Amino acid sequence: MPTNHFSADCPSCGSRLKRLPATRRDSVHVYCMDCGHDFGRYEALVERYQKTLSELESDLEVPTASGRKPAELRAQE
């Protein structure tokens, strides 16, 4: 069964808790708190989530968060 990199659940134990160990910048990996499963590099995980989010926003025809200024985002909250 292929790993679903976008799932919040750990593929090994089903936990949603994750930890970021204190390491050097650009080499931080995301791990499951319960079983230690390695989700990969933090930067790669964030990049995949951002790409998926921008594709979803495009499909829904809503303004992208990256295209708006921080003040505009706070005003909508």
C-alpha positions as CSV (number, residue, x, y, z in Angstrom):
1,M,0.0,0.0,0.0
2,P,1.6,3.4,-1.0
3,T,2.1,6.0,1.6
4,N,-0.3,8.9,1.6
5,H,1.9,11.9,2.2
6,F,-1.1,14.2,2.6
7,S,-2.8,12.2,5.3
8,A,-2.6,13.6,8.9
9,D,-2.6,10.0,10.1
10,C,0.6,7.9,10.5
11,P,0.6,5.0,8.1
12,S,2.2,2.8,10.7
13,C,0.1,3.4,13.8
14,G,-2.7,5.8,12.8
15,S,-1.6,8.5,15.3
16,R,-2.0,12.2,14.3
17,L,0.7,13.5,16.7
18,K,4.0,14.6,15.1
19,R,7.2,15.9,16.4
20,L,10.0,18.0,15.0
21,P,13.4,17.1,16.6
22,A,15.8,20.0,17.2
23,T,18.4,19.7,14.4
24,R,20.1,21.8,11.9
25,R,18.1,24.0,9.5
26,D,17.1,22.3,6.2
27,S,17.5,18.8,7.6
28,V,14.6,18.6,10.0
29,H,12.4,15.5,9.6
30,V,8.9,15.1,10.8
31,Y,8.3,12.0,12.9
32,C,5.3,10.3,14.5
33,M,5.2,10.9,18.2
34,D,3.9,7.4,19.0
35,C,5.9,5.0,16.7
36,G,8.7,7.2,15.2
37,H,7.6,6.8,11.6
38,D,9.6,9.3,9.4
39,F,7.3,11.5,7.3
40,G,10.3,13.0,5.5
41,R,11.9,16.4,5.5
42,Y,9.8,19.2,7.0
43,E,10.4,21.5,4.0
44,A,9.3,18.8,1.5
45,L,6.2,18.2,3.6
46,V,5.3,21.9,3.6
47,E,6.0,22.2,-0.1
48,R,3.6,19.3,-0.9
49,Y,0.9,20.7,1.3
50,Q,1.3,24.2,-0.3
51,K,1.1,22.7,-3.8
52,T,-2.0,20.7,-2.9
53,L,-3.6,23.8,-1.3
54,S,-2.9,26.0,-4.4
55,E,-4.4,23.3,-6.7
56,L,-7.5,23.1,-4.5
57,E,-7.9,26.9,-4.4
58,S,-7.5,27.0,-8.2
59,D,-10.1,24.2,-8.6
60,L,-12.5,26.1,-6.3
61,E,-11.7,29.4,-8.0
62,V,-11.0,31.2,-4.7
63,P,-8.1,33.7,-4.3
64,T,-4.9,32.0,-3.2
65,A,-3.5,32.8,0.2
66,S,-0.1,33.3,-1.3
67,G,-1.5,36.0,-3.6
68,R,-2.9,38.1,-0.7
69,K,-1.2,40.4,1.7
70,P,-1.0,39.4,5.4
71,A,-3.2,42.3,6.4
72,E,-5.9,41.1,4.0
73,L,-5.8,37.7,5.4
74,R,-6.1,39.0,9.0
75,A,-9.1,41.3,8.0
76,Q,-11.1,38.2,6.8
77,E,-10.6,36.3,10.1
